[in-house]
Amino acid sequence: MRAHEKENKQSIKIVDILKEHWERFLQIYGEKIPEDMRESVIEAVEKAIKCGDPKYGYAEYICTNCTGSEKKKVAFTCKSRFCNRCGKVYIEKWVE
C-alpha cells in the first residue's frame, strides 16, 4: 500500500461499530443472550461504548506554572475487561 493510500484510509474502531449498531443488535438478538447473563452483557457493552467519552466524566489538569492558562481534560475510562482499550491494560497487568 502506498503512503498516500494509508493517509486516506479511514480507520474503524470496535467502539464505533458498537455505537452504530448496538441498539439494533439488541433489538434483534437480545433475547438470544442467556437470561442470567443478559444484564451483565448489556452493562459491559454500554460501559465500553461510553469509555473515554468526556461527556460521561473527565479529570481536568491545570498547569500551576502558567497561571492556569494551560488545561488538559482526560476522559475517564470504563475499566472493563470487555472494552478493547481497557481490556488490553487489564491483560497486560495480569500477565505481569
N, C-alpha and C positions, 0 to 999 in steps of 0.2 A: 504494500500500500504506500502510495506516495505521501510526502509530508503534507501537502495541501489537502489531500483527501482526509487525512487524520484530523486536521484542523476543522474541516467542515462536517465531519461525522459527529452526530449528536449522541451523547452517552445517555443511557437509560439506567435508572436505579430501581431496585425492587420496591423501595418505598413509593416511587412514582406509580408503579403498577398497582400496588395496594390501594393508594389514594384514589386512583381512577376506577378500579374495578371491584373493590371490596364489598360495597353495599349491594351491588348486583349479584356478586358471587354468593353472598349471604342469603339473599332472597331465593336464589335458585337451589343452592346446595346446603343451606344452613341446617336443614332437618337431617342431613346425612352425617353431620358431625355427631358422634355419640353424645347422648344427653348428659351423661356425667362429666363430659369434657367440654361441652359447648360454652359454658360461661368463661372458663379459663382460656379457651382458644380465642374467643371474641375479645376478651380483655388483652391478651398478648398482641393480637394484630392491631387493635386500636392504640395500644401504647407505642408500638413500632411506627404507626402512621404519624403520631404526634412527636416522635423523637426528634430532638434538635430544632423544633419549630419555636421561635421566640415568643409567639403568641400564647404558648402554654407555660411560659415561665423562663426566666433567664437571670443570670447574675451580671451586674454591671461593674466593671472595673474602671476606676478613675485614677489617672496619674496624679500623684501628690507633688511631683516635682514641677509640674507645668500649670499650677493653679486650676487643675481640673478641666482644662480645655481638651485634653486627650481622654476619650472614653471608649470602652470596648464592651459590647454586650455579648455574652456567651450563653447560648440556649442550653437548657437542661436536657439531658439525655434520659431515656427510659430505663436503662439498666436491665433490659430484658434479654434473656438468652435467645429468644426468638428473633430479635432485631439483628439485622446484618451488622450494623455498626457496633452496637453494644455486645452482641454475642461474640464477636471477634475478640474483644477485650476480655470477656469472661473466659473464653477458651485459652487465651494466652496466659492469663493468671492461673488457670487450672493446670496448664502444662508446666509452669514454673514449680 
